[in-house]
Amino acid sequence: MSANNETLTEQQQQELLQQYDQESSYRFLTGMMAKVVFFGLLAFSLYQIFATTIYPLPAQMHRSIHIGFGLVLIFLLFPATKKGRTSGKIAWYDYILALLGFGVGAYWPLMYEEIVRRAGDINQMDMIVGAIAVILVLEATRRSVGLPITIIAIAFLAYAYWGRQMPGFLIHRGVNLDNLVQSMFFTTEGILGTPIAVSSTFIFLFLLFGSFLVKTGVGQYFNDLAVSLAGKRTGGPAKVAIFSSALQGTISGSSVANVVTSGSFTIPMMKRLGYRKEFAGGVEAAASTGGQLMPPIMGAAAFLMIEFIGIDYWTIAKAAAIPALLYFTGVWIMTHFEAKRTGLKGLSDEEIPDRKEVLKKIYLLLPIVAIVFFLSSGLSVMRAAIYGILTTILVGVLREDRFRKIYPIVFGAVFVLYLAYGFITAGPSVVQSLIVAAIATIIVSYFFDGNFKESVDALVDGARTALAVVAATAAAGIIVGVVTKTGLGLKLANSLVSLANEQILLTLFFTMIAAIILGMGSPTTANYVITSTIAAPAIILLGVADLPAHLFVFYFGIVADITPPVALAAFAAAGIASGEPIRTGLNAAKIAIAAFIIPYMFVLQPELLMIDTNILELIWILFTAVAGMIAIGAGLIGYWYRKVYWPERLFAVAGGLTLIYPGTYSDVIGLSAFAILLALQFFMKRNEVGVPETKARA
């Protein structure tokens, strides 16, 4: 495709990631240390698989080792300053910090029995190790995640220590240094608490799953599939971006990484067709950010929800499905109206890949189908992730360019033999037989093709991606530990409700502002931990169920990536489009307006989350919601079937909001407004049908 000639090179993509995504700002090592880090990352992944599936260790021991791996590798990979990224050399003090990180990680495994026997009493050595652990976590977080979450964690530690000097309702008796260090590193309420527990189990394995998916070529397939299905439609490239980014969200837990991966392909294509630079970047940023909201694999923070709420992941993914579809429907509507307003067409036949050839590779989506099946069948999240990885490897083996007749023969023979063995011994089941057959096929494939190297690379890449998550969840553990120790969460929740005068809409609004501010420049994982600890309880105090309350703060933590003034996903898109960053962010926020509305919808109307509802209620809610978003989109863009003038635009937005707001009266008013607007569009067409802006702005 000709558009591919304009795409960013791999080096340019990496430069953009390093500029806008702190998690990708690692140094590129050469020589012996490159090999050391390579094998360190490989060992990290192999340890995680071993400890979570074959030989589980005690919680504190496993989490400590997880943090130890993370600290060592972060200090070797992430430089202290931006200048260190290009040097390719590790500073002398980074070696010292890495050794200290190794010592911190090894302390719990080596001293486990003694620490448990002391039942919470810490000695001087414990005090030193715990203090070093806190300092190392903060520095590792600064390097790999960024300053915002680091500053927040330090502020919380200061609040815990100087509690007696705090004003008003924030005052507490204070926590002395010994107790603070003990709670931070020698209990499961600090660094070794729930966030790192989820990082060391669910999140790591699903990051590996995403890494294996990338190695199968599924990312490029998403682009080809999106182009073949949406490329010829009105404003085709923008719709390709939406479709592709929604799919990319299943393999990327980062809005910025998603923008760079799919945006390097879609943004040049949109610009070439005539989209304004800022709008092209805004479409990609909005769509890529929504990828974290799209089940079956949502952002890493969704796995934290399992522990925070105490429900299974499938329930969370199922609840998030309709809001995610509404989000992308809203983005689709906005881009469609913009394309019609500016007179943009779809791609030509020459630019569309052969649909038959694309459909031949539909098997590349099998791992995603498999993970949905595994999650919905009642398997644990960790086992589902492992089975998903095995499925991905098998799909990689069976790729068209590597397919050999021996593979199905091996698979079939092993499956039949193992299944027969199961019948004789009443042992292995059909599922177990399939897994054994898949593993045998994979092993055989290593002797014929290069799958072994691909799998090793996937393990290394997955571990590298996980490093920032390790740091972010460890820092989030500090915050949660302080909240638990001081009771700050309930105090802030009560003050938030009091500030809103116990009004649900005002409370939701204040919570939204807090989540967006905390999410600016912070990873979704850390942002969710903070807001779910501080802000979500305020919503719950007003009678909202746990799941809608937590999904509310989860949504707005993600939306922060496209909300100016610090909209990292939009800034990355602006870098690709050569657009102005703030204007790109404003366009992204406008295109993703649904993201600012949908959370209010499912809090006020939990049926959207498939909670206590039936199919007829759900259909009516979806109908009114989509109609409302059409009206809002027409009002914001200024075009529907013809140009929408300012009085009509205000009328359309107001009507759309009443349709979205739950209630019989609001639905009647909204549908009446929708019908009037539709009649005006059809029966009062004006001569000005919307002057195409393509030529003027090309």
Secondary structure, DSSP 4 states (H G I P E B T S, - for coil): -GGGGGSPPHHHHHHHHHHH-GGG------HHHHHHHHHHHHHHHHHHHIIIIISPPPHHHHHHHHHHHHHHHHHHHS-SSTTHHHH----HHHHHHHHHHHHHHHHHHHHHHHHHHHTT---HHHHHHHHHHHHHHHHHHHHHT-HHHHHHHHHHHHHHHTGGG--GGG------HHHHHHHHHSSTTTTTSHHHHHIIIIIHHHHHHHHHHHHTTHHHHHHHHHHHHHTTSTTHHHHHHHHHHHHHTTT---HHHHHHHHHHHHHHHHHHHT--HHHHHHHHHHHHHHGGG-SSS--THHHHHIIIII--HHHHHHHHHHHHHHHHHHHHHHHHHHHHHHT-----GGGSPPHHHHHHTGGGGHHHHHHHHHHHTT--HHHHHHHHHHHHHHHHHT-GGG--THHHHHHHHHHHHHHHHHHHHT---HHHHHHHHHHHHHHHHHHHSSHHHHHHHHHHHHHHHHHHHHHHHHHHHHHHHHHHHHTHHHHHHHHHHHHTTT-HHHHHHHHHHHHHHHHTTS-HHHHHHHHHHHTHHHHHHTT--HHHHHHHHHHHHHHGGGSTTS-HHHHHHHHHHT--HHHHHHHHHHHTHHHHHHHHHHHH-GGGGTSS--HHHHHHHHHHHHHHHHHHHHHHHTBSSSB--HHHHHHHHHHHHHHHS-SHHHHHHHHHHHHHHHHHHHHS--S------HHHH-
